[in-house]
Amino acid sequence: MTDNRQENSAPPETQAVIVDEEGLCPTCGYFAGSLLSCPRCGARVEKRIAVKIVKIASLAGSVLGVLLLWYAAHVKQPKQIHVEDIDERMNGAYIKVVGKVASYVEDVPRNTLKMTIEDGTGKIGVMAFNKLSQFKKIHKDNLPGLGDLVEVAGSVSETQKFGIGLFLPVPERVRILKKLEPKKYNIADIKTESIGEIVEIRVFVSSYEEKKTKKGSVFYVFMLSDETGSIGMTVFDSVMEKMPEETRKMFLEKGTELDMTVMITEYHGAPQISIFDFAKIAKVGTVDIDAFQEKLTAKRLASVKPNKFKKLRKKDLGESYIFKGTVKGLRKMGKGVVVTLDDGSDDMSVVVWDTLADKIKGYKNLKEDAVMSGIFQIGEYRDDLQLKIAHPEDVKIEPGKSTAASLEIIQDDDAGAGKGAAGEEEVFREEGAGAASDIGESPLEITQDEELTIEQEDRPKPKKKK
């Protein structure tokens, strides 16, 4: 019985387990991969994984991971934010702004790009430090331009010097949504309804004048013309200094014909234009101004009908007619002369501003009994019809039958000037008609705009013919 117990309690014989799988230790079953021996028990691994397969798998995994990251970066777009909603609390945030390019500057020495984006709610500066060459390489000939609608994604950055701006770390994050395609306009197409539009025009410099503000700042008033009309453009000295030298020379040479992209603005309710982009100004030729004006005047004279003062009614306001009248009265006021004309049917007044003197043919003949003729526009002042000179080139003054050597241009009392020490009214006299009086300029300020209208309430009214 004892022997049976001993037989039953004897441990069973241990049988060796051999693992025959690729990459596993044949002795202990531990994963050895491509190793020659098991790192756990030291047994030799007969069927190890080939190194080539490991490399292929690693490379495939890396490529797949990069593709997934690229896909995620392009699919997940930053949130679009209005400029007015960006504040210091968003410092460092990655956002997207959509708007028009208001300014574009390339700082080549610093390899830096600077832009200003306007989205209708405000403006924000965009900076790409040391990215200009990379930016040009990526976008090539499709670089953003003024007026283009763009989408910019970048990080909000706030500094004490520059304030809140947008830092552009990746040039690819600038996307042009719509290129600016300005319409081609003639001067006649520019209306008050067009204010704010960016258009392309072909004009020539018909005249320019250098002026100064009350504070002494210098500015230039250019008159640009085409076959349909003329329009003014004011350029301050600070802008002229930034203008390329070649462009500045073109503007300061009368008769230069230019292709320009401009913005339509306004001054005292009348449309005018301003330079939009220096890069979009090109010289296309030269115009003979005298020959052009003669041709244009002949064309306008052929299209305008003659009329008489007595036939004019309120419905004629804004219309243009050909008139011919005899000068019956002259009065100096502000920076112009009020001329009273008689065409045989009635008399009317017209103001000839000092700035028009050198543009009216025969202006030196302006005296009593002289004949003034041409195209005049019908205007209104204090419910009375009056004449306006829209195009001084369309007006001429011829000597009359009178041989009187003297000309009196009375300084009207209502202008508040022209009184001597004795309080008597002074007059201007032509040379040879007696001693000339020194007349101080009237304190009455008369606004001279491009439309040549009289808007001052204190303008002296011409006397009616008796």
C-alpha positions in Angstrom: 0.0 0.0 0.0 2.9 2.2 0.7 4.3 1.5 -2.7 1.0 2.5 -4.3 1.0 5.9 -2.5 4.6 6.5 -3.6 3.7 5.7 -7.2 0.6 8.0 -7.1 2.5 10.9 -5.5 5.4 10.8 -8.1 5.4 14.0 -10.3 4.7 13.4 -14.0 7.5 13.7 -16.5 7.9 17.3 -17.9 7.7 17.5 -21.7 9.6 20.3 -23.5 7.3 22.8 -25.4 8.8 24.1 -28.7 7.3 27.3 -30.2 7.5 27.4 -34.0 6.2 30.9 -34.9 8.0 33.6 -36.7 9.5 36.2 -34.4 8.9 34.2 -31.2 11.5 32.5 -29.0 11.2 28.7 -29.6 11.9 28.0 -25.9 9.9 30.5 -23.9 7.6 32.1 -26.5 8.8 35.7 -25.9 8.6 38.0 -28.8 12.1 38.5 -30.2 11.3 40.1 -33.5 14.3 40.3 -35.8 16.8 39.5 -33.0 19.1 36.4 -33.3 18.6 35.3 -29.7 15.8 35.7 -27.2 16.4 38.7 -24.8 14.6 36.8 -22.0 16.1 33.3 -21.9 18.9 33.6 -24.4 17.7 30.8 -26.6 18.5 31.1 -30.3 15.6 32.3 -32.5 15.4 30.3 -35.6 12.5 32.1 -37.3 13.1 35.7 -36.7 11.2 38.6 -38.6 13.2 39.9 -41.5 14.7 43.4 -41.0 13.5 44.4 -44.5 9.9 43.9 -43.5 10.4 46.0 -40.3 11.8 48.9 -42.4 9.0 48.7 -44.9 6.3 48.7 -42.2 8.0 51.6 -40.3 8.2 53.7 -43.5 4.6 52.9 -44.4 3.4 53.9 -41.0 5.4 57.2 -41.1 4.0 58.2 -44.5 0.5 57.3 -43.5 0.9 59.4 -40.3 2.2 62.4 -42.3 -0.7 62.2 -44.7 -3.2 62.0 -41.9 -1.7 65.1 -40.3 -1.7 67.0 -43.6 -5.3 66.0 -44.2 -6.3 67.1 -40.7 -4.5 70.4 -41.0 -6.3 71.3 -44.3 -9.7 70.0 -43.4 -9.9 71.7 -40.0 -9.9 75.4 -40.9 -9.5 78.1 -38.3 -12.6 80.1 -37.4 -13.3 83.2 -39.4 -13.4 86.3 -37.3 -14.4 89.9 -38.1 -11.7 92.5 -37.5 -13.9 94.5 -35.1 -14.2 91.4 -32.9 -10.4 90.9 -32.5 -9.0 92.1 -29.2 -6.2 91.5 -26.7 -7.9 88.5 -25.3 -7.4 86.6 -28.6 -3.6 87.1 -28.4 -2.0 84.0 -29.8 -5.2 82.6 -31.3 -5.1 81.1 -34.8 -7.9 82.8 -36.8 -9.0 83.5 -40.4 -9.8 86.9 -41.8 -11.5 87.6 -45.2 -11.4 91.0 -46.7 -9.9 93.3 -49.4 -6.2 94.3 -49.6 -6.1 98.0 -48.5 -2.3 98.2 -48.7 0.5 96.0 -49.9 4.2 96.6 -49.1 7.3 94.4 -49.9 10.3 95.1 -47.7 12.9 93.4 -49.8 16.0 94.2 -47.6 14.2 92.5 -44.7 12.6 89.8 -46.8 9.3 90.8 -45.2 5.7 91.2 -46.5 3.3 93.7 -45.0 -0.4 93.9 -45.9 -3.5 95.6 -44.5 -6.8 93.8 -44.8 -10.2 95.6 -44.6 -13.3 93.5 -44.2 -15.9 96.2 -43.8 -15.8 96.2 -40.0 -12.2 97.4 -39.6 -8.6 97.1 -40.7 -5.8 94.8 -39.5 -2.2 94.6 -40.4 -0.7 91.3 -41.7 3.0 90.6 -41.3 5.1 87.8 -42.8 8.6 88.2 -41.3 11.4 86.8 -43.5 8.9 85.1 -45.7 8.8 87.4 -48.8 11.0 85.2 -51.0 9.1 82.1 -50.0 5.8 83.9 -50.6 6.8 84.9 -54.1 8.0 81.4 -54.9 4.7 79.9 -53.9 2.4 82.4 -55.4 4.6 83.4 -58.4 2.7 85.8 -60.7 -0.5 85.5 -58.7 0.5 87.8 -55.9 -2.2 89.7 -54.0 -2.8 93.3 -55.2 -4.7 96.3 -53.9 -8.4 95.7 -54.0 -8.2 91.9 -54.2 -10.5 89.8 -52.0 -8.3 87.5 -50.0 -8.4 85.0 -47.2 -5.6 85.1 -44.6 -5.1 82.6 -41.7 -2.6 83.5 -39.0 -1.9 84.0 -35.4 -3.1 87.1 -33.5 -0.2 89.1 -32.2 -0.3 92.1 -29.9 2.7 94.3 -29.3 3.1 97.7 -27.6 4.6 99.2 -30.7 2.3 97.9 -33.5 -0.8 97.0 -31.5 -3.0 94.1 -32.6 -1.9 92.4 -35.9 -1.9 89.1 -37.7 1.3 87.1 -37.9 1.5 84.9 -41.0 3.7 81.9 -40.3 2.9 80.0 -43.5 2.7 81.8 -46.9 0.3 79.2 -48.2 -2.3 80.5 -45.8 -2.9 83.5 -48.1 -5.5 82.6 -50.6 -6.9 85.0 -53.3 -10.6 84.6 -53.6 -11.3 87.2 -56.3 -8.9 89.5 -58.2 -9.8 93.1 -58.6 -11.3 93.7 -62.1 -12.0 97.5 -62.3 -14.5 98.6 -64.9 -13.3 101.0 -67.7 -14.9 104.4 -67.3 -15.0 107.7 -69.2 -15.1 110.9 -67.2 -18.7 111.3 -68.2 -19.5 107.9 -66.5 -18.3 109.1 -63.1 -21.4 110.1 -61.1 -22.1 110.6 -57.4 -23.6 107.1 -57.4 -20.1 105.8 -58.3 -18.4 107.1 -55.2 -16.3 104.4 -53.6 -15.9 102.4 -56.8 -12.5 101.5 -58.2 -12.3 102.1 -61.9 -9.9 102.3 -64.8 -9.7 105.5 -66.9 -7.6 106.9 -69.7 -7.0 110.6 -69.3 -4.4 113.3 -69.9 -3.2 116.0 -67.7 -4.8 119.2 -68.9 -3.7 121.4 -66.1 -2.4 121.4 -62.5 -1.9 124.0 -59.8 0.2 124.0 -56.6 -1.6 125.3 -53.6 -1.2 125.6 -49.8 -3.6 125.0 -47.0 -4.1 127.5 -44.1 -1.6 125.5 -42.1 1.0 125.8 -44.9 0.8 122.2 -46.2 1.4 122.0 -50.0 -1.0 120.1 -52.3 -1.5 119.8 -56.0 -4.8 120.1 -57.9 -4.7 118.2 -61.2 -7.3 118.5 -63.9 -7.6 115.3 -65.8 -9.5 115.1 -69.1 -10.8 112.9 -71.9 -13.1 113.4 -74.8 -16.2 113.2 -72.5 -15.1 115.8 -69.8 -12.8 116.7 -67.0 -12.4 115.8 -63.4 -10.3 117.0 -60.5 -7.8 115.1 -58.5 -6.1 116.5 -55.3 -2.7 115.1 -54.3 -1.0 116.2 -51.1 2.7 116.7 -50.9 3.1 113.8 -48.6 1.7 111.5 -51.3 3.8 113.1 -54.0 6.9 112.3 -52.0 6.0 108.6 -51.9 5.2 108.6 -55.6 7.9 107.0 -57.8 10.1 109.7 -59.5 9.0 108.6 -63.0 5.3 108.8 -62.1 5.7 112.2 -60.5 7.3 113.5 -63.7 4.4 112.3 -65.8 1.9 114.1 -63.7 3.8 117.4 -63.8 4.0 117.4 -67.6 0.8 118.8 -69.2 -0.5 116.7 -72.1 0.7 113.3 -70.6 -1.9 110.6 -71.4 -2.2 108.0 -68.7 -3.9 104.7 -68.0 -4.9 104.9 -64.3 -6.7 102.8 -61.8 -8.4 105.2 -59.4 -10.9 105.4 -56.6 -14.0 107.6 -57.0 -14.3 110.0 -54.1 -16.1 113.2 -53.4 -15.5 116.8 -52.4 -18.4 119.1 -51.4 -20.8 116.6 -52.9 -19.1 116.6 -56.3 -17.3 113.5 -57.5 -13.5 113.5 -57.9 -10.8 110.8 -58.1 -7.8 109.8 -56.0 -4.8 107.6 -56.9 -5.5 104.0 -56.0 -2.2 102.3 -56.8 1.1 103.8 -58.1 1.9 100.5 -59.8 -1.3 100.9 -61.9 -0.3 104.2 -63.6 1.2 104.0 -67.0 2.0 106.5 -69.7 0.4 105.7 -73.1 1.2 108.8 -75.1 1.1 112.6 -75.3 -1.9 114.8 -76.2 -1.7 118.2 -78.0 -3.9 120.1 -75.5 -4.7 123.1 -77.8 -5.7 120.9 -80.7 -7.7 118.7 -78.4 -9.6 121.5 -76.8 -10.5 123.0 -80.2 -11.8 119.7 -81.4 -13.7 119.2 -78.2 -15.2 122.7 -78.2 -16.3 122.3 -81.8 -17.9 119.0 -80.9 -19.8 120.5 -78.0 -20.9 123.5 -80.0 -22.3 121.2 -82.6 -24.3 119.3 -80.0 -25.7 122.3 -78.0 -28.6 124.6 -79.2 -28.6 128.4 -79.0 -31.1 130.1 -76.7 -32.2 133.4 -75.3 -32.2 134.6 -71.7 -35.9 135.5 -71.7 -36.9 132.0 -72.7 -35.2 130.3 -69.8 -37.4 128.5 -67.2 -36.8 126.4 -64.0 -37.0 123.3 -66.1 -33.8 124.4 -67.9 -31.7 124.0 -64.7 -28.6 121.9 -65.4 -29.0 122.2 -69.2 -26.4 123.9 -71.4 -27.1 126.4 -74.2 -25.2 128.7 -76.5 -25.6 132.4 -75.6 -24.1 135.6 -76.9 -24.4 138.8 -74.9 -22.9 142.2 -74.4 -21.1 143.0 -71.1 -23.2 145.6 -69.3 -21.8 145.4 -65.8 -18.7 144.1 -63.9 -18.3 143.7 -60.2 -15.3 142.3 -58.3 -16.2 139.8 -55.5 -14.0 137.5 -53.6 -11.8 135.6 -56.1 -13.9 136.3 -59.1 -15.8 138.8 -61.2 -19.6 139.0 -61.6 -20.4 139.8 -65.2 -23.8 141.0 -66.3 -24.7 140.1 -69.9 -27.5 141.4 -72.1 -28.5 139.3 -75.1 -31.2 141.7 -76.3 -34.0 139.8 -74.6 -33.0 140.1 -71.0 -29.9 140.2 -68.8 -28.3 137.5 -66.6 -25.2 137.2 -64.5 -22.3 134.8 -64.7 -19.3 134.6 -62.3 -15.8 134.3 -63.9 -13.4 133.0 -61.3 -9.8 134.1 -61.3 -8.7 130.5 -62.0 -10.6 130.6 -65.3 -8.9 133.8 -66.7 -6.1 132.0 -68.6 -8.5 129.4 -70.0 -11.1 131.8 -71.6 -10.2 133.0 -75.0 -9.8 136.8 -75.2 -10.2 137.3 -71.4 -8.1 140.5 -71.8 -11.0 142.0 -73.7 -13.3 141.8 -70.7 -14.8 145.3 -70.4 -18.1 147.1 -70.8 -19.6 146.6 -74.3 -17.4 143.5 -74.9 -19.2 140.5 -76.5 -19.1 137.3 -74.5 -20.3 134.1 -76.2 -20.1 130.4 -75.8 -21.7 127.4 -74.0 -23.1 128.2 -70.5 -24.8 125.9 -68.1 -28.0 127.0 -66.3 -27.7 127.3 -62.6 -29.7 128.9 -59.7 -29.0 131.2 -56.8 -31.7 132.3 -54.4 -34.4 131.1 -56.8 -33.0 133.2 -59.6 -31.5 131.6 -62.7 -27.9 132.4 -63.4 -25.2 131.2 -65.9 -22.3 128.9 -65.0 -19.1 128.3 -67.0 -18.6 124.5 -67.0 -15.9 124.5 -69.7 -14.0 127.8 -69.9 -12.5 126.7 -73.2 -16.0 126.9 -74.7 -16.3 130.7 -73.9 -14.7 133.6 -75.7 -14.7 137.4 -75.2 -14.4 139.7 -78.2 -14.0 143.5 -78.1 -17.1 145.5 -78.5 -17.9 148.7 -80.4 -17.0 150.9 -77.5 -13.5 152.5 -77.6 -13.5 153.6 -73.9 -10.1 153.0 -72.4 -11.3 152.7 -68.8 -13.0 149.8 -67.1 -14.6 150.0 -63.7 -15.0 146.8 -61.7 -16.9 147.9 -58.7 -16.1 146.3 -55.3 -19.6 145.6 -54.0 -20.5 146.9 -50.5 -22.1 143.6 -49.6 -18.7 141.8 -49.7 -17.6 143.8 -46.7 -14.5 145.2 -48.3 -13.3 147.8 -50.8 -13.7 150.8 -48.4 -10.9 153.3 -48.2 -10.0 155.3 -45.1 -12.7 157.8 -45.9 -15.3 155.0 -46.2 -15.8 155.6 -50.0 -16.2 152.8 -52.5 -13.0 152.1 -54.4 -12.7 150.9 -58.0 -10.2 149.0 -60.1 -9.1 150.9 -63.2 -7.1 149.8 -66.2 -3.7 151.2 -66.7 -3.8 154.5 -68.5 -7.2 155.4 -67.1 -5.8 157.2 -64.1 -4.1 156.4 -60.8 -4.8 152.9 -59.6 -6.0 152.3 -56.1 -4.6 149.6 -53.8 -7.4 147.4 -53.0 -7.2 145.0 -50.1 -8.6 141.5 -50.7 -12.1 141.0 -49.6 -12.6 139.0 -46.3 -15.5 137.3 -48.0 -14.4 133.7 -48.8 -15.9 132.3 -52.0 -15.5 128.6 -52.4 -14.1 127.6 -55.8 -14.9 124.0 -56.6 -14.6 122.1 -59.8 -18.3 122.7 -60.6 -17.8 126.5 -60.4 -21.0 127.0 -58.5 -21.8 129.9 -56.1 -22.9 128.6 -52.8 -22.1 131.5 -50.5 -25.1 133.1 -48.9 -23.5 136.6 -48.9 -22.7 136.6 -52.6 -23.6 140.1 -54.0 -26.4 139.9 -56.4 -25.9 141.7 -59.8 -28.1 144.7 -60.4 -30.9 144.4 -62.8 -30.8 146.4 -66.0 -33.0 149.4 -65.8 
